[in-house]
């Protein structure tokens, strides 16, 4: 199922609410709760119809996820209307354990075509967790049982894997903050500099066992740890070789964590409209961790992923000339800010476009340079750049032509 965003399908009230979005400040609320009793299909549809009618009156759009007795709902619209609906939700006797996960302003409507979109999943393997951690501005501090935590993770996974990729494909801006670097990132960097990496692997294994997803590990731990290695080199606390070896051990840690995925943490199925991406380090870039992370993110989003490690611009162009790719993702070091490499990367991108079978090839870039200086993306002639594992796929999706 995909979101319907055709303006022709919108009701007049929703169209008016959407048009007004650019003129008024919008508010959004994200919460979760537990149904007092499981809802039958009939009761769930009755709930949706009544909620849609209420939302239309208030100019509100949004999303309701229902999964095995638990709700997660995103509301967006005029602050007064959102406030009234939120108070009504708090008084509703059909659910309990209501937890406010996020409340903030929003720059755009993400569900402008629907007063309330229903999403649900039954009996399928849930994939990842973590969206709520990113969205939360009001942490839930209450202790919860193991079953409640499992239910929450199911909802997190459903939103994270099914809904967010579709939102990213439709909008250039999401009100999501980048993950705060795990305080253990510096510790991980230091452990990677030791002769025995087993302590570093044990740290990653422990976080994985606690439910940390691959995306969370990449964006919140591995990438900050890579930058920490670069900072240690900058302060003469380690050598260039130490950094390279440390990044290599991080690749091993990522592969170990990825290989240990269960059915609840597998990749998404291929996209309905296949998108082929070539992931590669920029020619002459010795650090490969950025490409390893990017390939993992694309694979988890259901893309057709190919990885190459071209030594020259000619080798890169040859790969693009022999097979059709929608997107080329090139990376520089995740540890060093390589300003001196930007002219060479720009030349590589020009050669890649000239050699590609696809005249509309989309080129995205990533690495510490683009994390620290996002404007460097334009300097190398790329279509988009990513600053974190969180937006690797969305950067390519926003620029790719529709299928």
Long-range contacts (C-beta under 8 A, 24 or more apart in sequence): 1-119, 2-166, 2-272, 3-111, 3-113, 3-114, 3-117, 3-166, 3-170, 4-113, 4-114, 5-112, 5-113, 5-170, 6-113, 7-113, 9-113, 10-112, 10-113, 11-56, 11-115, 13-56, 13-57, 13-59, 13-115, 14-56, 14-61, 14-112, 14-113, 14-114, 14-115, 16-59, 17-59, 17-60, 17-61, 17-77, 17-109, 17-112, 18-61, 18-109, 18-112, 18-113, 20-59, 20-78, 21-108, 21-109, 21-112, 24-78, 25-79, 25-105, 26-76, 26-77, 26-78, 26-79, 26-105, 26-106, 26-107, 26-108, 26-109, 27-76, 27-77, 27-78, 27-79, 27-82, 27-83, 27-103, 27-104, 27-105, 27-106, 28-74, 28-75, 28-76, 28-82, 28-102, 28-103, 28-104, 28-105, 28-106, 28-175, 29-73, 29-74, 29-75, 29-76, 29-82, 29-86, 29-100, 29-102, 29-103, 30-72, 30-73, 30-74, 30-75, 30-100, 30-101, 30-102, 30-103, 30-132, 30-135, 30-136, 31-72, 31-73, 31-89, 31-98, 31-99, 31-100, 31-101, 32-70, 32-71, 32-72, 32-73, 32-97, 32-98, 32-99, 32-101, 32-132, 32-152, 32-155, 33-70, 33-71, 33-95, 33-96, 33-97, 33-98, 33-99, 34-69, 34-70, 34-71, 34-95, 34-96, 34-97, 34-148, 34-151, 35-66, 35-69, 35-70, 35-71, 35-94, 35-95, 36-93, 36-94, 36-95, 36-96, 38-68, 38-69, 39-66, 39-69, 44-118, 44-120, 47-94, 48-116, 48-118, 51-115, 51-116, 52-115, 52-116, 53-115, 54-85, 54-88, 55-85, 55-115, 55-116, 56-115, 58-82, 58-84, 58-85, 60-85, 60-115, 61-109, 61-110, 61-111, 61-112, 61-113, 61-114, 61-115, 61-116, 62-111, 62-114, 62-115, 62-116, 62-117, 63-110, 63-111, 63-116, 63-117, 63-119, 63-163, 64-116, 64-117, 64-118, 64-119, 65-118, 65-119, 65-120, 65-155, 65-158, 65-159, 65-163, 66-118, 66-119, 66-120, 67-120, 67-121, 67-122, 67-151, 67-154, 67-155, 67-158, 68-122, 68-151, 68-154, 69-151, 70-151, 70-152, 70-154, 70-155, 71-95, 72-132, 72-155, 72-158, 72-159, 74-110, 74-111, 76-106, 76-109, 76-110, 76-111, 77-109, 97-148, 99-140, 99-142, 100-138, 100-140, 101-132, 101-135, 101-136, 101-138, 101-140, 102-132, 102-135, 102-136, 102-137, 102-138, 103-137, 103-138, 104-137, 104-175, 105-175, 106-175, 107-173, 107-175, 108-171, 108-173, 110-167, 110-170, 110-171, 110-174, 119-158, 119-162, 119-163, 121-158, 121-162, 125-263, 125-264, 125-266, 126-153, 126-154, 126-157, 126-158, 126-161, 126-264, 127-157, 127-160, 127-161, 127-264, 127-265, 127-266, 127-267, 127-268, 127-300, 128-156, 128-157, 128-160, 128-161, 128-213, 128-214, 128-215, 128-265, 128-300, 129-153, 129-156, 129-157, 129-160, 129-211, 129-213, 129-216, 130-156, 130-160, 130-213, 130-215, 130-216, 131-156, 131-159, 131-160, 131-164, 132-156, 132-159, 133-179, 133-216, 134-176, 134-177, 134-179, 134-390, 135-176, 153-211, 157-264, 160-213, 160-215, 161-268, 165-268, 165-301, 165-393, 165-394, 165-397, 168-391, 168-393, 168-394, 168-397, 168-398, 169-394, 169-397, 169-398, 172-398, 174-394, 176-390, 178-219, 178-387, 178-388, 178-390, 179-216, 179-219, 179-220, 179-388, 179-390, 180-220, 181-220, 181-221, 181-224, 182-207, 182-220, 182-221, 182-224, 184-221, 185-220, 185-221, 185-224, 185-225, 185-228, 186-224, 186-225, 186-228, 188-221, 188-225, 188-228, 188-250, 189-225, 189-226, 189-228, 189-229, 189-232, 189-246, 190-232, 192-225, 192-229, 192-245, 192-246, 192-249, 192-250, 193-229, 193-232, 193-238, 193-242, 193-246, 197-249, 197-252, 197-253, 200-249, 200-253, 201-252, 201-253, 201-256, 204-253, 204-256, 204-257, 205-256, 205-257, 208-257, 208-260, 213-265, 214-254, 214-257, 214-258, 214-261, 214-265, 214-296, 214-300, 215-297, 215-300, 215-389, 215-390, 217-254, 217-257, 218-254, 218-293, 218-296, 218-297, 218-389, 219-388, 219-389, 219-390, 222-250, 222-253, 222-254, 222-289, 222-293, 222-389, 223-293, 223-334, 223-371, 223-388, 223-389, 225-250, 226-250, 226-289, 226-334, 226-335, 226-368, 227-334, 227-335, 227-368, 227-371, 229-335, 230-333, 230-335, 230-336, 230-337, 230-368, 233-335, 233-336, 243-287, 243-335, 243-336, 244-286, 244-287, 247-287, 247-288, 247-289, 247-334, 247-335, 248-288, 248-289, 250-289, 251-288, 251-289, 251-292, 254-289, 254-292, 254-293, 254-296, 255-292, 258-296, 267-299, 267-300, 267-302, 268-300, 268-301, 268-302, 269-302, 270-302, 270-303, 270-304, 271-301, 271-302, 271-303, 273-403, 274-304, 275-303, 275-304, 275-326, 275-327, 275-396, 275-400, 275-403, 276-303, 276-304, 276-306, 276-323, 276-324, 276-325, 276-326, 276-327, 277-303, 277-304, 277-305, 277-306, 277-325, 277-326, 277-327, 277-328, 277-329, 277-396, 278-306, 278-307, 278-308, 278-319, 278-320, 278-325, 278-327, 278-328, 278-329, 279-305, 279-306, 279-307, 279-308, 279-329, 279-331, 280-307, 280-308, 280-309, 280-310, 280-316, 280-319, 280-328, 280-329, 280-330, 280-331, 281-309, 281-330, 281-331, 281-332, 282-330, 282-331, 282-332, 282-341, 282-344, 282-345, 282-348, 282-365, 283-310, 283-311, 283-312, 283-313, 283-315, 283-316, 283-344, 283-348, 284-311, 284-312, 284-341, 284-344, 285-331, 285-332, 285-333, 285-338, 285-341, 286-333, 287-332, 287-333, 287-334, 287-335, 287-336, 289-334, 289-335, 290-331, 290-332, 290-333, 290-334, 290-366, 290-367, 291-329, 291-331, 293-334, 293-389, 293-392, 294-329, 294-331, 294-366, 294-386, 294-389, 294-392, 297-389, 297-392, 297-393, 298-329, 298-392, 298-393, 298-396, 301-393, 303-393, 313-347, 313-348, 313-351, 313-352, 314-351, 316-348, 316-351, 316-352, 316-355, 317-351, 317-352, 317-354, 317-355, 317-356, 318-355, 320-352, 320-355, 320-356, 320-357, 320-358, 320-361, 321-355, 321-356, 321-357, 322-357, 323-357, 324-357, 324-358, 325-356, 325-357, 325-358, 325-361, 326-358, 326-361, 326-362, 326-400, 327-361, 327-362, 327-363, 327-364, 327-396, 327-399, 327-400, 328-352, 328-356, 328-361, 328-362, 328-363, 328-364, 329-363, 329-364, 329-365, 329-366, 329-392, 329-396, 330-363, 330-364, 330-365, 330-366, 330-382, 331-365, 331-366, 331-367, 332-365, 332-366, 332-367, 332-368, 332-369, 332-370, 333-367, 333-368, 333-369, 334-367, 334-368, 335-368, 336-368, 337-368, 337-369, 337-372, 337-373, 338-367, 338-368, 338-369, 339-369, 339-376, 341-369, 342-369, 342-376, 342-379, 342-380, 345-380, 346-379, 346-380, 346-381, 349-380, 349-381, 349-382, 350-381, 360-401, 362-396, 362-399, 362-400, 362-401, 364-392, 364-395, 364-396, 364-399, 366-392, 366-395
